[in-house]
Amino acid sequence: MIATQPVKILVIDDHEVVRRGVKQILEENFLLVEVGEADSGQKGIAAVRQEPWDLVILDINLPDQSGLELLGELHGTWPGLPLMVLSLHPEEQYAVRVFRAGAMAYLTKQTAPEELAKAVKQVLSGRRYVTASLGEHLAGSLSKSPAGPVHPALSERELEVLVLIAQGQSLKNIAQSLILSVKTVSTYRGRLQDKLQLTTTAELIRYAIDHHLVD
């Protein structure tokens, strides 16, 4: 009799307690599962290059790059690889971006273990997983005029700059992190102020905090 191959799932998150918790949930819900771990985007990329995986679960906030950027890189390089996002941020903040970038599910870290396991099984079967709360939010947004938060209309780069500003990074540090000139970062900051109708850096920081764009 041929032995059943284990399901291979890679968890990319810089918090060990999160990786450990996800691993425990997976081991409790799958008879045969092999869980790999990576604490940064680049280590996650290296792990995917090194061996095949059935599913990658990643966070939005990583120490070396944006999770959205990593998501796009993974989906672009390995289009057949199922991807899920597990984040601290509320679904309405990032879910649409995440699905557009190639993910098949978006869950918050407050999700019950049973729902996480259910989502993993559904994604492994080749189907997207949308939580009931996200489904209600999306349905509600279709029936309303676009009067909600402006930030979903920001470009990925603008959102990255906004988050880094809110984290207290200087323009010089942001420029180094994103491999841009200080002048370009300053231009992005100006665009953010125009689009969000804000006038100071302090107001940008307050906006990001109020809308849960930073931890």
Buried (B, 14 or more C-beta within 10 A) or exposed (E): EEEEEEBBBBBBBBEEEBBBBBBEBBEEBBEEBBBBBBBBBBBBBEBBEEEEBBBBBBBBBBEBBBBBBBBBBBBEEBEEBBBBBBBBBBBBBBBBBBBEBBBBBBBBBEBEBEEBBBBBBBBBEEEBBBBEBBEEBBEEBEEEEEEEBBBBEBEEBBBBBBBBBBBEBEBEBBBEBBEBEBEBBBEBBEBBBEBBEBEEBEBBBEBBEEBEBBE
